[in-house]
Structure formats: structure tokens, C-alpha cells
Amino acid sequence: IPSSVWFSKYLNKQDYILDLGCNSGQLSLKIAKRVRHITGLDVDKNLINIAKSEAVTKKIPNSRFLIFDANNKLPFKNGFFDKVICSDVLEHLKKRDFALLEIKRVLKPNGLLFLVCDNPDTSWKKLQKSVGIFYYADSDHKYEYSKKEILTKLESRKFKITSIENITYDTPLKGIIDLTVGISLTLYKKLRSWRE
């Protein structure tokens, strides 16, 4: 597994994994070789079709991909998964509280949730907010949680926090870095990699 999969050290061969909001399945397919089975869900039919096609092309039989809206009850039994990945998904949901309860329900006791969400308290976002500019990372985001808020939310849903950390460096230069994508994709990738 590439080093960019920050939770790879927590995976083992017996794991049943749920990738909630799997996009085109790239992450799911990267880690499939390290686990027993991975199920990817995404609301976008085209992305799910890409994931299915890639799974066939790359001969990864221990994966399946389903079209699913994470605002709804998950179609799995209680305690079915060893681990759940929810990366950059929670912010897009209208029923965030319900989604967290559903994740908790389908996780085995002592199962792990790998959650990534955007922080609205970065220096760049604070600067945008201070001048009245929309500051969420994506125009589709319904809400972004501060570190304190997400910790409170998870603890109130009976999640035990084992680790929390920033995965990108907070810099007020982020706006300039984002602008480099229009100048040079190579430069943008290097700067983004540096932040991560």
C-alpha cells in the first residue's frame, strides 16, 4: 500500500472494510490486497461504474461497489465491518448525525473509523471568512467541523478517539498554491504534496 494511505498500518488480512463515499474506488482498490473484503459505496453511478470496471481490469475479486446515498440507512447488518473509511464525505451529507450513528451500528465492537473531514479553522479559511467570502473547501459542503466540534460529535456517538491529527499543513499561502493549478499542474502537485 502506498505511504499516502495513512491508516495502512491498522489493516489486516481478516478485515471486512466499508469505504463510504468511495468515489471511483481508487483507495478501495489500493487496499483490497491487504484485507479480506472491501465494499465501496458512492452516490454517483458513473464513479461506481468506473470502480467496478477497474476491479475487473485489475482482477480484484474481493471488492464490490454499490450505488448508495450515505444519508440513508446502510444496507448491512449490525457489527458487520471491522473498519469504515469515511474520507471527505461527512461534510457533503445532510444527515451527518444519522450517518455517524449508522457507521457506529455497522462497525464491530472495537472496530475502527478512519474519518477525514475539512477543518474550517485553518488560517486561509479564517481569512476568507473574515472578508465575507465562502470559505468551505467545496461548494457542496453542508457543514465543516472544527477539531473541537468533531471530537464532541464523535464522543457523543460513543466513538472512542484513539488519534486525531492534521493531514495537511495549515498555511495562509493555500490560496496561492491553489492558483498554481492554472499555471502548472506539476508545480501544483508538488506544492500540494509538500502540504500533505
N, C-alpha and C positions, 0 to 999 in steps of 0.2 A: 504494500500500500504506500503511495507517495506520502512524504512527510506533511503535505498540505492537509491530509486527513488527521486533524488534531486529536481525535479520540481513538485512533487506531490501536493504542496500547490497551484499551478496555475491551476489545473484541476477542472472541474465541470461537473455535470451530463448532461448538454446540449451539451458538446463538441463533435465535429467530429475531430478525430485525424488521422494524417498520420505519420506512423513510416517508414521513408525512410531508407532502409538498415536494415530491422528488424531482420536479422539473422534467428534464429529458432523460433522467436516470443515470447520469454520468457518475455521481457519487455512489449510488447503489451498486452499479456495475463494478466500480473500483474495489469496493469492499466485499463483494459477493464471494470471492475466493477465500476469504478469511472466516466466513460464517457458514452455518448450516443452510439458512434460507433468508432471503430478503424480499420484502413486499414494498413496492413503491406506489404511493397514491398521489395523484395530482388532478386538479380540476380541468386542466387543459387537454383535450382529446388529442390534439396534434403532438404535444410533448409526450404523452403516453404512447402514442404510435411510434414515435422515434425511439423511446426506451425499449419497447417490445422488439422492434427491428434490430436494434443494437444487441440486445440479449441473444437473439437468434444468430446474428452475424458473428458475434464473439463466442458463441457456444457456451452460454452461461445459463444452464438449466435450473439452477437453484434460485431463480428470481422470477417474480411476477409483478406485473404493473397493471393498475386499475384506475379508471377514471373515477374520481371521488371528490366531493366538496367537503373540506375539513370542518365546515360549520355544522355538519350533521353527525349523528351517532355513528361511530366507527363500526364497520361490519365484522367485528371479531369478538370472540369470547373473552370474558374477564381473564386477566392474567396470561394472555397468550404470548406476549413478546418479552424477550429478555432485555431488549434495548429499543428505544424510539429516538429517531433523529427528527428534529423539528428546526430546520435551519432557514432563517429569514422567511418564515411562514406566519407566525403568530400575528405580526403587525398587519397582515392582509385580511385577517378574519374579523367578521362582525361579532361572532360568538366566541371570543377568546377564552372567557371563563369556562364555558361549556367544553371547548376543545381541550383545555388543560385537564378538566375532570375526566374526559374520555381517554386521554393519554394515560392518566393515572389508572383508570379502570383496566385498560388492556395490557398494562405493564405487570409483569410478575412481581411478587413481593421482593424487595431489594433490587428490582430492575433499574436500569439507568435511562435517564432522559438526557440527550445531548441537544441542548437548546441554544440557538444563536438568534439574537434579536438586536435591532438597531437601538442605539443609545441616543436620546435626544439632547443629552447634556454635554456633547462634545464642544470644544471651543468654536469650531466652524459653525455648527448649528446654533449655538448661542448667539453668535454674531449675526447670522441670518435672522433669527427670531427678534433680536433687538432692533432691527430696522424694518420689521414687518414683512419679511419675506417668508414664504412657505419653506419650512426647514426640515421636513421629514425626508428621509432618504429616497422615497419613492412616492409618486403622486397617488398611488393606490393604497398606501398605508392608512389604516383607520386609526391607529394609535401606536406610539412608540414609548417603551417603558424605560425610565431611568433605572439605574442599578438598584436603588433602594426600593422602587416600586416592584420590579420583577422579583426581587428576593421576598418581599412581603407577600406578593401574589402566590408564589410557589409554596412558601411556608404555610400559607392559609389553606392550601390544597393538599397539605400533608406530604409535600416533597421535602426530602432531607437534602440540603445543599452540601455537596462534597467539594465543589470547586467552582469558582467564578473568576473570570479574567477577561481583560480586553484582548481582542484578537487583531485589532488594527491600531496603530499609533495615532493618537489624537493630535492633530496639528491644524492651526488656522490656515495652513497652506493647502488644505484639501481642495478648496475651490480652484486654485491654480493647477493642482495636479489633475483635477477633473477636466480642466480646459485643454490639457495636453493631448487628450484623445483626438481632438480635431487637428492637431499638428502632426503627431507621430504616435501611432499605436504602439510601436516598440518602446518609446520613451514612457508612455502611459503605463504599460505593463511593468516596466522596471520600477517606476515610482510607486505603483500600487503594491508590487512585491515588497519593496522597502517598507511600506507602511504596515504590511502584514507581518 
